Amino acid sequence: MDASSVKHNTDHIRVSHAGNLPRPDDLNDLLLHRETQAVRQRMPSAVSDVVQHQLDCGVDIPNDGEYIKAGSYTGYMQERVSGYEVLAVDASKPRKRAGVGERDRREFPGVYASGLWLSGSGGPVRPGFSTPGEPKPPQTERVCTGPVKYTAHAQIQSDVSTLKAAMQARNVEEGFLAALGPLSLGAVVRNEYYPSEDAYMMAVAEAVREEYKAITDGGLIVQVDEPEFATSWMFYPDWSVDQYRNYLEFCVEIINHALEGLPPERIRFHVCWGSGHRPHVNDIELRHFADLLLKIGADAYSIEAGNVRHAHEWRVWKDMKLPDGKILMPGVISHATDLVEHPDLVAERLLNYASVIGKENVQAGTDCGIGSRVGHEEIVWAKLRASAEGARRASVQLWG
């Protein structure tokens, strides 16, 4: 099997997604009870099954369902690096930044008091997603107290081998593994070791690069998950757009440092406005940072585009030229609702993008990972089938 790389469309719109997919109940139980050896034994067959399920739904570019992350978006990477300690919160030290959705919190205090903002989707409130009432102040925090180093070389090699084996068994040429971005790992953490924030974040970038490199060296696409590129606007609620853009220039430097030396044709960069079930009326608009997004050294960009706050933003690309050789993978189905998108709506969204960036350069994606963010796994697979059918209908119109 040849090495995976992000491929432009030639005769149809290719279909992928943002990562997270439903896990089988027995694997969930093993992960819950931290049965490490049993998880390792179960993982190959679980990944094999989820790859097949994706193909059955019409997905062209599958992944491992993010099973390696054990249901924790940031926690898995926190376990793969050294240099951090969990310490009691020191009330005498100011917080590094505001909480999730702070701009919305100021405008919708009742929503935040209800606890509904913690829900992961528009579906029913489920355990682990929402706790009624205002969130309690944290009692502990992660702090950088030593050199940040990547320590999971054997684990990432196993992750790569497991997905590649499932792909090879089915003659699948293109697959991806999602990996946490440097901002999502390090930006929230207070640095008490490095001489400056710049030095600290550069060290974080160098640590995560080792995971990215193992993925690309293994012949897979790495999807760098970095919602903080857009959601950090909420963490600094008093900043102007110009101040935020200055911050994003720094973020571009950090992310590109993490990607240094890696082949851009094997890099997909994912950005969204966070999956929390909240109003999102204060999300920063794509037009304010699309040009900075394109400075990131990836050949493909996965962007949130399916929910009701961002579905209209395909028009941004009328004025923002997509550089030659680049691909956009807009979300055409969303975690924000349990309603399954109609294939004709998916096709319409893809045709809109094709009209402004070219049919060769648009692929069908999801806003975020949907495995744990909609009401039931049957809805997840139905959404992916709708995405593939919508892509097929759009392809008929574009290629005949």
MISE-621936 format. One line per 4 residues: their letters; for each residue x, y negated, z negated of C-alpha. Coordinates in Angstrom, 2 decimals. Layout:
a = X,Y,Z; ...
REM end
This chain:
mdas = 0.00,0.00,0.00; 1.37,-3.40,1.00; 1.72,-6.13,-1.61; -1.44,-8.14,-2.27
svkh = -1.56,-11.74,-1.16; -4.40,-14.21,-0.82; -5.73,-13.71,2.69; -7.69,-16.07,4.88
ntdh = -10.93,-14.85,6.41; -10.73,-13.47,9.93; -14.15,-11.97,10.67; -16.15,-12.38,7.46
irvs = -16.18,-14.31,4.18; -14.24,-12.35,1.60; -15.76,-11.79,-1.85; -14.14,-11.80,-5.28
hagn = -14.95,-13.12,-8.75; -13.32,-14.82,-11.73; -12.43,-11.76,-13.77; -14.43,-10.55,-16.77
lprp = -16.76,-7.57,-16.11; -18.83,-5.27,-18.36; -16.93,-2.62,-20.28; -18.27,0.91,-20.97
ddln = -19.64,1.41,-24.47; -17.05,4.01,-25.47; -14.20,1.69,-24.51; -15.82,-1.10,-26.50
dlll = -15.96,1.19,-29.53; -12.30,2.11,-29.20; -11.33,-1.54,-28.88; -13.50,-2.52,-31.85
hret = -11.79,0.04,-34.07; -8.36,-0.77,-32.59; -7.75,2.83,-31.55; -4.65,1.84,-29.60
qavr = -3.56,5.26,-28.36; -7.09,6.26,-27.41; -7.52,2.97,-25.53; -4.38,3.67,-23.51
qrmp = -5.66,7.12,-22.63; -9.09,5.82,-21.63; -7.92,2.78,-19.68; -6.97,4.43,-16.34
savs = -10.37,6.07,-15.86; -12.21,2.96,-17.07; -10.30,0.73,-14.63; -10.82,3.27,-11.84
dvvq = -14.56,3.20,-12.47; -14.80,-0.60,-12.59; -12.84,-0.95,-9.34; -15.25,1.47,-7.67
hqld = -18.23,-0.43,-9.10; -16.92,-3.66,-7.62; -16.45,-2.05,-4.22; -19.96,-0.61,-4.38
cgvd = -21.25,-4.16,-4.96; -19.41,-5.44,-1.87; -16.41,-7.08,-3.57; -13.35,-7.29,-1.29
ipnd = -10.80,-8.38,-3.91; -11.32,-6.43,-7.17; -9.56,-6.51,-10.52; -9.43,-4.38,-13.66
geyi = -12.48,-6.05,-15.19; -10.12,-7.80,-17.62; -10.31,-4.67,-19.75; -6.74,-5.31,-20.91
kags = -7.92,-8.46,-22.68; -10.10,-6.45,-25.06; -12.81,-9.08,-24.98; -10.61,-11.90,-26.25
ytgy = -9.89,-14.64,-23.73; -6.88,-16.08,-25.58; -6.24,-13.44,-28.23; -4.67,-10.91,-25.90
mqer = -1.92,-13.34,-24.88; -1.42,-14.48,-28.45; -0.50,-10.87,-29.21; 2.00,-10.86,-26.33
vsgy = 4.15,-13.77,-27.46; 6.22,-14.54,-30.53; 6.93,-17.87,-32.21; 3.57,-18.47,-33.85
evla = 2.22,-18.09,-37.37; -1.30,-18.32,-38.73; -1.18,-20.81,-41.60; -3.69,-22.43,-43.90
vdas = -4.98,-25.71,-42.50; -3.09,-28.65,-43.98; -5.69,-31.37,-44.46; -2.97,-34.02,-44.68
kprk = -2.00,-33.45,-41.04; -4.25,-34.91,-38.35; -5.94,-32.60,-35.89; -4.16,-32.35,-32.57
ragv = -7.40,-32.98,-30.65; -11.17,-32.91,-30.97; -13.30,-29.79,-30.75; -14.95,-28.09,-27.79
gerd = -17.47,-30.28,-26.01; -16.90,-33.32,-28.23; -18.30,-35.79,-25.69; -21.50,-33.74,-25.48
rref = -21.60,-33.39,-29.25; -21.81,-37.16,-29.67; -24.71,-37.40,-27.25; -26.57,-34.25,-28.34
pgvy = -26.03,-33.90,-32.10; -29.17,-31.82,-32.54; -28.01,-29.24,-30.03; -24.74,-28.81,-31.87
asgl = -26.44,-28.67,-35.24; -28.60,-25.82,-33.95; -25.63,-23.68,-33.01; -27.04,-23.01,-29.54
wlsg = -23.97,-24.60,-27.94; -21.94,-21.51,-28.82; -24.08,-19.23,-26.67; -22.25,-17.84,-23.65
sggp = -25.09,-18.01,-21.14; -28.62,-19.11,-20.48; -29.82,-15.72,-21.65; -30.69,-14.56,-25.16
vrpg = -28.47,-15.58,-28.05; -26.36,-12.53,-28.82; -24.12,-11.60,-31.73; -20.71,-13.14,-31.32
fstp = -21.97,-15.97,-29.15; -23.97,-18.15,-31.50; -24.29,-18.83,-35.21; -27.06,-21.25,-36.21
gepk = -25.91,-24.46,-37.81; -22.86,-26.65,-37.50; -19.61,-24.68,-37.19; -17.60,-24.55,-40.40
ppqt = -14.21,-26.27,-40.43; -11.44,-23.75,-39.79; -9.51,-22.58,-42.82; -6.48,-21.39,-40.84
ervc = -4.69,-22.42,-37.66; -1.98,-21.11,-35.36; 1.24,-23.10,-35.57; 4.42,-22.82,-33.51
tgpv = 7.18,-22.17,-36.04; 9.82,-20.50,-33.86; 10.96,-19.94,-30.28; 8.07,-18.92,-28.01
kyta = 9.00,-15.67,-26.25; 7.06,-13.12,-24.20; 7.22,-9.67,-25.80; 4.81,-7.46,-23.82
haqi = 6.87,-6.35,-20.84; 5.91,-2.69,-21.20; 2.23,-3.53,-21.59; 2.00,-5.73,-18.49
qsdv = 3.82,-3.07,-16.44; 1.19,-0.59,-17.58; -1.60,-3.04,-16.68; -0.19,-3.48,-13.18
stlk = 0.30,0.24,-12.63; -3.22,1.06,-13.81; -4.90,-1.33,-11.40; -2.63,-0.40,-8.49
aamq = -3.40,3.30,-8.98; -7.14,2.60,-8.84; -6.67,0.50,-5.70; -4.42,3.01,-3.95
arnv = -6.92,5.80,-4.56; -9.42,3.76,-2.52; -7.09,2.19,0.05; -7.79,-1.30,-1.31
eegf = -5.17,-3.75,-0.09; -5.85,-6.82,-2.20; -6.38,-6.97,-5.96; -5.77,-9.37,-8.83
laal = -5.03,-9.53,-12.52; -6.08,-12.56,-14.56; -3.58,-14.05,-16.98; -3.91,-16.90,-19.46
gpls = -2.62,-20.33,-18.43; 0.04,-22.18,-20.44; -2.36,-24.95,-21.49; -4.90,-22.45,-22.82
lgav = -2.20,-20.69,-24.81; -0.26,-23.62,-26.18; -1.98,-26.99,-25.91; -4.24,-26.60,-28.94
vrne = -1.41,-25.42,-31.20; 0.56,-27.77,-33.41; 4.29,-27.62,-32.71; 6.57,-27.54,-35.74
yyps = 9.63,-26.04,-34.06; 10.53,-27.78,-30.80; 11.85,-31.35,-30.75; 8.97,-32.63,-28.61
eday = 5.62,-31.65,-27.13; 7.24,-31.55,-23.69; 9.90,-29.10,-24.85; 7.29,-26.97,-26.60
mmav = 4.96,-26.73,-23.60; 7.84,-25.99,-21.23; 8.79,-23.08,-23.48; 5.18,-21.85,-23.40
aeav = 5.26,-22.07,-19.60; 8.45,-20.00,-19.46; 6.92,-17.35,-21.71; 3.73,-16.86,-19.68
reey = 5.76,-16.92,-16.47; 7.14,-13.52,-17.45; 3.64,-12.05,-17.33; 2.86,-13.77,-14.03
kait = 6.12,-12.54,-12.52; 5.46,-8.96,-13.56; 2.10,-9.15,-11.78; 3.41,-10.67,-8.57
dggl = 6.52,-8.45,-8.57; 4.14,-5.52,-8.92; 2.45,-6.48,-5.67; -0.74,-7.97,-7.09
ivqv = -2.27,-11.44,-7.10; -2.10,-13.25,-10.42; -5.09,-15.41,-11.27; -3.92,-18.08,-13.69
depe = -6.90,-18.89,-15.91; -6.74,-22.54,-16.91; -10.15,-24.03,-17.73; -8.34,-26.60,-19.88
fats = -7.38,-28.44,-16.70; -10.97,-29.71,-16.67; -12.24,-29.08,-20.20; -9.50,-31.08,-21.94
wmfy = -11.51,-34.16,-20.98; -13.86,-33.10,-23.79; -11.02,-32.74,-26.31; -9.99,-36.39,-25.92
pdws = -13.38,-38.12,-25.97; -12.05,-41.68,-26.13; -9.79,-41.46,-23.10; -10.52,-43.24,-19.84
vdqy = -10.31,-41.42,-16.52; -6.93,-43.05,-15.87; -5.61,-41.82,-19.21; -6.87,-38.35,-18.45
rnyl = -5.26,-38.34,-15.03; -1.95,-39.28,-16.66; -2.34,-36.27,-18.94; -3.16,-34.01,-15.99
efcv = 0.01,-35.11,-14.23; 1.87,-33.71,-17.24; -0.29,-30.56,-17.06; 0.63,-30.07,-13.40
eiin = 4.31,-30.16,-14.38; 3.74,-27.54,-17.09; 1.71,-25.24,-14.85; 4.15,-25.51,-11.96
hale = 7.01,-24.76,-14.36; 5.14,-21.57,-15.28; 4.86,-20.72,-11.57; 8.46,-21.59,-10.71
glpp = 10.07,-19.03,-8.43; 6.85,-17.08,-7.86; 5.35,-16.58,-4.38; 2.40,-18.98,-3.95
erir = 0.68,-16.51,-1.64; 0.19,-14.25,-4.66; -1.19,-16.96,-6.95; -4.83,-17.92,-7.48
fhvc = -5.54,-20.75,-9.90; -8.87,-20.74,-11.75; -10.39,-23.89,-13.22; -13.84,-24.45,-14.70
wgsg = -15.60,-26.65,-17.23; -15.91,-23.95,-19.88; -18.55,-21.28,-20.27; -20.26,-22.65,-23.38
hrph = -24.04,-22.99,-23.20; -24.26,-26.74,-23.74; -25.56,-29.73,-21.76; -22.29,-30.37,-19.85
vndi = -23.52,-33.86,-18.90; -20.11,-35.24,-19.85; -18.03,-32.85,-17.76; -15.44,-34.83,-15.84
elrh = -16.37,-34.93,-12.17; -14.28,-32.99,-9.70; -13.67,-36.10,-7.60; -11.55,-37.51,-10.43
fadl = -8.96,-34.72,-10.36; -9.28,-32.65,-7.15; -6.11,-34.23,-5.74; -4.17,-33.23,-8.86
llki = -5.55,-29.68,-8.68; -4.06,-29.35,-5.21; -0.60,-30.19,-6.58; -0.55,-26.86,-8.41
gada = 1.63,-24.35,-6.59; -0.99,-21.76,-5.71; -2.37,-20.73,-2.34; -5.91,-20.19,-3.65
ysie = -8.10,-22.14,-6.06; -11.06,-20.60,-7.88; -13.40,-23.42,-8.93; -16.71,-23.58,-10.75
agnv = -19.34,-24.57,-8.20; -22.50,-22.57,-8.85; -24.12,-24.11,-11.91; -26.48,-27.06,-11.85
rhah = -23.85,-29.59,-12.97; -21.33,-28.76,-10.24; -23.12,-27.12,-7.30; -23.25,-30.45,-5.45
ewrv = -19.49,-31.03,-5.59; -18.74,-29.24,-2.33; -19.14,-32.73,-0.89; -15.89,-33.78,-2.59
wkdm = -14.05,-31.79,0.07; -15.46,-34.00,2.82; -13.00,-36.66,1.69; -10.36,-34.48,0.01
klpd = -8.54,-32.57,2.75; -7.63,-29.03,1.82; -3.94,-28.59,2.74; -3.07,-26.14,5.49
gkil = -2.67,-22.61,4.23; -4.85,-23.12,1.14; -8.05,-21.27,0.18; -10.99,-22.34,-1.99
mpgv = -13.00,-19.73,-3.87; -16.03,-21.63,-5.19; -18.35,-20.01,-7.66; -21.52,-19.19,-5.77
isha = -23.06,-17.31,-8.68; -23.06,-18.56,-12.24; -22.87,-17.27,-15.80; -25.07,-20.19,-16.89
tdlv = -28.30,-18.33,-16.09; -29.54,-14.76,-16.18; -31.54,-15.47,-13.03; -29.91,-13.66,-10.11
ehpd = -29.10,-16.02,-7.27; -30.89,-15.35,-3.98; -28.53,-14.24,-1.19; -29.82,-17.06,0.99
lvae = -28.78,-19.57,-1.67; -25.34,-17.94,-1.82; -25.10,-18.14,1.98; -26.15,-21.80,1.93
rlln = -23.46,-22.63,-0.60; -20.79,-20.85,1.42; -21.91,-22.50,4.65; -21.66,-25.90,2.95
yasv = -18.04,-25.20,2.04; -17.25,-23.75,5.45; -18.57,-26.94,7.05; -16.00,-29.07,5.23
igke = -12.93,-26.80,4.79; -13.33,-24.25,7.59; -14.77,-20.75,7.61; -11.29,-19.18,7.34
nvqa = -10.60,-20.95,4.05; -13.67,-20.28,1.86; -14.24,-17.17,-0.23; -17.10,-16.19,-2.52
gtdc = -16.38,-16.31,-6.24; -18.07,-16.73,-9.61; -18.02,-19.77,-11.86; -16.37,-17.83,-14.69
gigs = -16.08,-14.22,-15.74; -19.63,-12.92,-16.08; -19.18,-9.60,-17.83; -19.91,-10.89,-21.32
rvgh = -21.77,-14.07,-20.45; -25.12,-12.92,-19.10; -27.83,-10.96,-20.84; -27.16,-7.44,-19.54
eeiv = -24.64,-5.61,-17.40; -27.33,-4.81,-14.83; -27.57,-8.54,-14.18; -23.80,-8.77,-13.66
wakl = -23.82,-6.15,-10.92; -26.95,-7.65,-9.35; -25.23,-11.04,-9.20; -22.16,-9.54,-7.51
rasa = -24.37,-7.74,-5.00; -26.17,-11.02,-4.30; -22.80,-12.71,-3.78; -21.69,-10.07,-1.28
egar = -25.00,-10.10,0.59; -24.97,-13.89,0.72; -21.42,-13.79,2.09; -22.55,-11.28,4.72
rasv = -25.44,-13.52,5.79; -23.18,-16.56,5.98; -20.64,-14.56,7.96; -23.26,-13.60,10.54
qlwg = -23.97,-17.29,11.10; -20.28,-18.20,11.23; -18.88,-15.35,13.33; -22.00,-13.89,14.96
REM end
